[in-house]
Amino acid sequence: VYSMDNYGMWSEYDKFSTGGSFWTDVKAHGHKIISASEGSASVAEYPYIHDRVLKTPLATLEASFYDDNWEVISQGDLPWRNATPTRNGVAGVTIESTMYEGDSELSYTEVSLFDVSWKWFSEYRITWEARNSSESVEMTQVELPGLLGKDRELAIHSIPRSFKGSWHANLLQYSNDVEIFNGFVYEKSCNYCRPSWGLASIKIFDGSTNRFKMGLHGGRIPALSFRPNDGRYSITSGMRIYTANNDGGADPKRYLLQGRNKPGVKIKDVVTESCWYITNDNTIATGNCTNDGDEYLFYTNGWGEIRSPLHIGRCVDPTTYLYGHMEFSTCHSYERGENQTKTRDNYFTFNGTLDGMFSMKSVKLGDKCIEQYLTGNVVNLRPCTGNNTQQFFVASEGVFNVSSDEAWEEISSGILPWRSKHSRNAIGQAISSTFAEADDDLNLIEVKFYENTQPYYEYKVSFPELRSKNADHMHFAELELPGKKLFDGIDGGAVARQREVETMFQHSYECIFGSKKELLKDTTRQECARACVDLGLDQCEGFNYVTEDSLYPSYDPNYEPNDCQLLSEVFRDGCNNLYYKLEL
């Protein structure tokens, strides 16, 4: 009994006898089945079968090749080339081939796919079988002649220009609030410290190929979330993963990238109905809940730390005080690691429900709860009593527990491009990338999603599958999210600017006068302003735009509605002329 593997090769699967004899003797050679009987022989070519269930361990291993989202374009035997003509014995000879034919002065073997391949692909994978039993395959050059598809639109063009911001090679650089899900890290800063997520995560975005390694909790999906220090919304246009220095089986295979809006809610006490905020002295006080600044926003995580988007990497510390107020200081977990003795100073348990009333009890001090003083704006630790002064509730919309799955939105997901287990990066190499291009001198995996135009404040990357099912850890050298960081708010200030520009236009005809330069007929107000800006400030300092109710026709009958009078100089205060130039 013979079975065919996914390369079309036949091999003996089993041999048995039922007590009789076979009518014919069957042998296999490569892709052919040879049957011989009574001195004659016949050769049968069998079709290739890609989707059959193979039984032998080797065939099962080979079948996994097709389980990796690869699609077969063609397979078969390469035409045989013997020792004549010479086997390209001179090194360094330039190969002069075209799309239509190879270099006839050199020896090569060729397979035509003209009638086979009419689909577009973004990457290719070639699997070889040696001519002999050798485990190595040698060649001078491989060419895949064909047609290149239209290049995808650059993110710099696809992201709307109304999103004002700055372009960066890695939006995650730097993030002092990184959370690891379903795994653990190894790095620690001192002998008495615990492994630290924050310390280990530096290697994810440090601009070099230092390896980030994450141990796995069996069977669960490893993931990381990032809240960048700059506190700005951003739009990512892709993801790059630079491979680690060894162990290709621990490379990510499948990915899910998600985004979420700014975390944090207002914490309001039951009695005085005032809300927490962070003072200029980095302490916790209470104030008017109508304030909308980030200093009034707080969030917690799986450890029970209380943090804020105003200062990434800081926590409420009930063990230190300034002027009678609890301090908002650097989280101990960053240096000392999660669940270390000193780190537990920042931990709280929440008794009640986060979507209802709750009290906050110190993990380190045991019987002490946060209490709102009835006079003044002080919150402090007092013995837990269960009184209303120790009851709080969430007073605004938003995500309070950032460790939850709440409000994450998918940006992109799929199977990462394949890289050989031999495509590694030595530790400590500098990465020279930009928002538009990765570092081509290093080995990396990249996916692009220029169609994404949604801004997010924080990101979460999950890896549902690694290259090897037996991997006990996941690793990479660097993770980059190229894209644009917005200057102001979730829209980069686009709405505010548009409102500002329209308001200035409404007043332009009332207060800008100057030396006439050129009259444009039948324009819109936007076209008039654009024409002035295009000429430059040295030629056009302002303009008059005529509407139905403008005053100009009363003293200059040459003006008509929708006329645009460009001015080479502006007199008086010039109204908002410079703002036109800056905004448009």
Residue pairs with C-beta under 8 A, 6 or more apart in sequence:
1 12
1 13
1 14
1 15
1 16
2 10
2 11
2 12
2 13
2 26
2 28
2 33
3 10
3 11
3 13
3 54
3 55
3 56
3 59
4 10
4 46
4 48
4 49
4 52
5 11
5 54
5 58
5 59
5 62
5 63
6 50
6 54
6 59
6 62
6 63
6 65
6 66
7 62
7 75
7 127
7 129
8 31
8 48
8 75
8 76
9 30
9 31
9 129
10 28
10 29
10 30
10 31
10 32
10 33
10 46
11 28
11 56
11 59
12 28
13 55
13 56
23 37
24 35
24 36
24 37
25 35
25 36
25 37
26 33
26 34
26 35
27 33
27 34
27 35
27 36
28 34
30 77
31 45
31 46
31 76
31 77
32 43
32 44
32 45
33 43
33 44
33 46
34 41
34 42
34 43
35 41
35 42
35 44
48 75
50 66
50 72
54 60
54 62
54 63
65 127
66 72
68 253
68 415
68 418
69 415
70 125
70 418
71 119
71 121
73 113
73 116
73 117
73 119
73 121
73 124
74 111
74 113
74 116
74 117
76 111
78 109
78 111
79 109
79 110
79 111
80 109
81 87
81 107
81 108
81 109
85 107
86 107
87 107
88 106
88 107
88 140
93 106
95 103
95 106
95 140
95 141
96 103
96 105
97 103
97 143
97 145
98 145
99 145
99 146
100 145
102 108
102 110
102 143
117 146
120 149
122 417
123 417
123 418
124 144
125 418
126 142
128 137
130 136
130 137
152 448
152 450
153 450
154 436
154 450
155 237
155 238
155 435
155 436
155 448
155 450
155 482
155 483
155 484
156 167
156 435
156 436
158 237
158 450
158 451
158 453
159 235
159 237
159 453
159 483
159 484
160 453
160 494
162 491
162 492
162 494
162 497
162 498
163 235
163 453
163 455
163 484
163 486
163 491
163 492
163 494
164 486
164 487
164 488
164 492
164 493
164 494
164 497
165 232
165 234
165 235
165 484
165 485
165 486
165 487
165 492
166 484
166 485
166 487
167 434
167 435
167 436
167 482
167 483
167 484
168 234
168 435
168 482
168 483
168 484
168 485
169 433
169 434
169 435
169 480
169 482
170 205
170 207
170 433
170 479
170 480
170 481
170 482
171 228
171 234
171 236
171 459
171 481
171 482
171 483
171 485
172 204
172 205
172 226
172 228
172 459
172 479
172 480
172 481
173 205
173 207
173 228
174 202
174 205
174 228
174 229
175 201
175 205
175 226
175 227
175 228
175 229
175 312
176 198
176 229
176 312
176 313
176 334
177 198
177 226
177 227
177 307
177 312
177 313
178 197
178 198
178 201
178 204
178 224
178 225
178 226
178 227
179 197
179 224
179 225
179 301
179 302
179 402
179 403
180 197
180 201
180 214
180 222
180 223
180 224
181 220
181 221
181 222
181 223
181 224
181 225
181 403
181 462
182 216
182 217
182 220
182 221
182 222
182 223
183 214
183 215
183 216
183 217
183 222
183 473
183 474
184 195
184 214
184 215
184 217
185 195
185 196
185 197
185 199
185 200
185 201
185 213
185 214
185 215
186 195
186 200
186 213
186 215
187 195
187 196
187 199
187 200
188 194
188 195
188 196
188 199
188 337
189 196
189 199
189 335
189 336
189 337
190 336
192 340
193 335
193 336
193 337
193 340
194 336
194 337
194 338
194 339
194 340
194 343
195 337
195 338
196 333
196 334
196 335
196 336
196 337
196 338
197 333
197 337
197 338
198 313
198 331
198 333
198 334
198 335
199 334
199 335
199 337
200 212
200 213
200 214
201 212
201 224
203 210
203 211
203 212
203 477
203 478
204 212
204 224
204 476
204 478
204 479
205 478
205 479
205 480
206 478
207 430
207 431
207 478
208 428
208 429
208 430
208 431
208 477
208 478
209 242
209 244
209 245
209 425
209 426
209 427
209 428
209 429
209 431
209 442
209 477
209 478
210 427
210 428
210 477
211 244
211 245
211 427
211 475
211 476
211 477
212 244
212 475
212 476
212 477
212 478
212 479
213 244
213 473
213 474
213 475
214 222
214 224
214 473
214 474
214 475
215 472
215 473
216 222
216 471
216 472
216 473
216 474
221 462
221 463
221 464
222 462
222 463
222 474
223 460
223 461
223 462
223 463
224 460
224 461
225 402
225 458
225 459
225 460
225 461
226 458
226 459
226 460
226 461
227 263
227 309
227 312
227 402
227 457
227 458
228 234
228 312
228 458
229 312
229 313
230 485
231 294
231 309
231 310
231 312
231 457
232 457
232 485
232 486
232 487
233 262
233 455
233 456
233 457
233 485
233 486
233 489
233 490
233 492
234 455
234 456
234 457
234 483
234 484
234 485
234 486
235 452
235 453
235 454
235 455
235 456
235 483
235 484
235 486
236 257
236 259
236 411
236 449
236 452
236 456
236 459
236 481
236 482
236 483
237 435
237 448
237 449
237 450
237 452
237 482
237 483
237 484
238 446
238 447
238 448
238 449
238 450
238 481
238 482
238 483
239 255
239 257
239 412
239 446
239 447
239 461
239 479
239 480
239 481
240 433
240 438
240 444
240 445
240 446
240 478
240 479
240 480
240 482
241 251
241 252
241 416
241 444
241 445
241 446
241 476
241 478
241 479
241 480
242 425
242 431
242 439
242 442
242 443
242 444
242 476
242 477
242 478
242 479
242 480
243 251
243 419
243 423
243 424
243 425
243 443
243 444
243 445
243 476
243 477
244 250
244 251
244 424
244 425
244 475
244 476
244 477
245 424
245 425
245 426
245 427
245 477
246 424
247 421
247 471
247 475
248 419
248 420
248 421
248 422
248 423
248 424
248 467
248 468
249 421
249 466
249 467
249 468
249 470
249 471
250 466
250 467
250 468
250 471
250 473
250 474
250 475
251 419
251 421
251 445
251 466
251 467
251 475
251 476
252 416
252 445
252 463
252 465
252 466
252 467
252 474
252 476
253 415
253 416
253 463
253 465
253 466
253 467
254 413
254 414
254 415
254 416
254 463
254 464
254 465
255 412
255 413
255 414
255 416
255 447
255 461
255 462
255 463
255 464
256 410
256 412
256 413
256 461
256 462
256 463
256 464
257 410
257 411
257 412
257 413
257 459
257 460
257 461
257 481
258 408
258 409
258 410
258 411
258 459
258 460
258 461
258 462
259 408
259 409
259 411
259 454
259 456
259 457
259 458
259 459
259 460
260 399
260 407
260 408
260 409
260 456
260 457
260 458
260 459
260 460
261 398
261 399
261 407
261 456
261 457
261 490
262 294
262 297
262 309
262 398
262 457
262 458
262 490
263 297
263 299
263 309
263 398
263 399
263 400
263 402
263 457
263 458
264 294
264 297
264 298
264 299
264 308
264 309
264 398
264 399
264 400
265 297
265 298
265 299
265 394
265 395
265 396
265 397
265 398
265 399
265 400
266 275
266 276
266 289
266 296
266 297
266 298
266 394
266 395
266 396
267 275
267 276
267 298
267 392
267 393
267 394
267 395
268 274
268 275
268 276
268 289
268 392
268 393
268 394
268 395
269 275
269 286
269 372
269 379
269 389
269 391
269 392
270 357
270 388
270 389
270 391
270 392
270 393
271 372
271 374
271 388
271 389
271 391
272 286
272 372
272 374
273 289
274 286
274 287
274 288
274 289
274 372
274 377
275 286
275 287
275 288
275 289
275 291
275 296
275 395
276 284
276 285
276 286
276 296
276 298
276 379
277 284
277 285
277 286
277 287
277 291
277 293
277 295
277 296
278 284
278 295
278 308
278 310
278 311
278 328
279 285
279 295
279 325
281 322
281 323
281 325
282 311
282 314
282 322
282 327
282 328
282 329
283 321
283 322
283 323
283 325
283 326
283 327
283 328
284 316
284 325
284 326
284 327
284 328
284 379
285 325
285 377
285 378
285 379
286 372
286 377
286 378
286 379
287 296
287 377
289 296
289 395
293 310
294 308
294 309
294 310
295 308
295 310
297 308
297 309
297 310
297 396
297 398
298 306
298 307
298 308
298 316
298 400
299 306
299 307
299 308
299 309
299 398
299 399
299 400
299 401
299 402
300 306
300 307
300 348
300 350
300 400
300 401
300 402
301 307
301 401
301 402
301 403
302 401
302 403
303 333
303 338
303 339
303 346
303 347
304 346
304 347
304 348
304 349
304 350
304 363
305 315
305 316
305 331
305 333
305 346
305 347
305 348
306 315
306 316
306 346
306 348
306 360
307 313
307 314
307 315
307 316
307 331
308 314
308 328
309 457
311 328
313 330
313 331
313 334
314 328
314 329
314 330
314 331
315 328
315 329
315 330
315 331
315 332
315 333
315 346
316 326
316 327
316 328
316 346
316 348
317 326
317 327
317 328
317 329
317 345
317 346
318 326
318 345
318 362
318 364
318 365
318 368
318 370
318 381
319 345
319 364
319 365
320 326
320 327
320 329
321 327
321 380
324 378
324 380
325 378
325 379
325 380
326 379
326 380
326 381
331 343
331 346
332 340
332 342
332 343
332 345
332 346
333 340
333 343
333 346
336 342
336 343
337 343
344 363
344 364
345 364
347 362
347 363
347 364
348 360
348 361
348 362
348 363
348 370
349 360
349 361
349 363
350 358
350 359
350 360
350 361
351 358
351 359
351 360
351 361
352 358
352 359
352 391
354 394
354 400
354 401
355 394
356 393
357 391
357 392
357 393
358 391
358 392
358 393
359 369
359 370
359 384
359 386
359 390
359 391
359 392
360 369
360 370
360 392
361 367
361 368
361 369
361 384
362 368
362 369
362 370
362 381
365 381
367 383
367 384
368 381
368 382
368 383
368 384
369 381
369 382
369 383
369 384
369 385
369 390
370 379
370 380
370 381
370 390
370 392
371 379
371 380
371 381
371 382
371 387
371 389
371 390
372 378
372 379
372 389
372 390
372 392
373 379
373 380
373 389
374 389
382 390
384 390
394 400
399 406
399 407
402 458
408 460
409 454
409 456
411 449
411 452
411 454
411 456
411 459
412 447
412 449
412 452
414 447
416 445
416 447
417 445
417 446
417 447
419 443
419 444
419 445
421 467
423 443
424 443
425 442
425 443
425 477
427 477
429 442
431 439
431 442
431 478
431 480
432 439
432 441
433 439
433 480
433 482
434 482
435 482
435 483
435 484
436 482
438 444
438 446
438 480
442 477
455 486
455 490
455 491
455 492
457 490
459 481
461 479
463 474
466 474
486 492
486 493
487 493
488 496
489 496
497 583
500 579
500 583
501 579
501 580
501 583
501 584
504 575
504 576
504 579
504 580
504 583
505 525
505 529
505 545
507 575
507 576
508 525
508 542
508 543
508 544
508 545
508 575
508 576
508 580
509 544
509 545
509 546
509 547
509 550
509 551
509 552
510 551
510 575
511 572
511 573
511 575
512 542
512 543
512 544
512 567
512 570
512 572
512 574
512 575
512 577
513 544
513 567
513 570
513 571
513 572
514 541
514 542
514 567
514 568
514 569
514 570
514 571
515 567
515 568
515 569
516 565
516 566
516 567
516 568
517 539
517 540
517 566
517 567
517 568
518 565
518 566
519 558
519 563
519 564
519 565
519 566
520 527
520 528
520 531
520 563
520 564
520 565
520 566
521 560
521 562
521 563
521 564
522 562
522 563
523 531
523 545
523 562
523 563
523 564
524 562
525 545
527 564
528 543
528 545
528 564
528 566
529 543
529 545
529 580
529 584
530 584
531 540
531 543
531 564
531 566
532 540
532 542
532 543
532 566
532 580
533 540
533 580
533 581
533 584
535 566
537 581
539 568
540 566
540 567
540 568
541 567
541 568
541 569
541 570
541 574
541 577
542 567
542 570
542 574
542 575
542 577
542 580
543 564
543 565
543 566
543 567
544 552
544 564
544 565
544 567
545 563
545 564
545 565
546 552
546 553
546 559
546 560
546 561
546 562
546 563
546 564
546 565
547 561
547 562
548 561
550 559
550 561
552 559
553 559
553 560
559 565
570 577
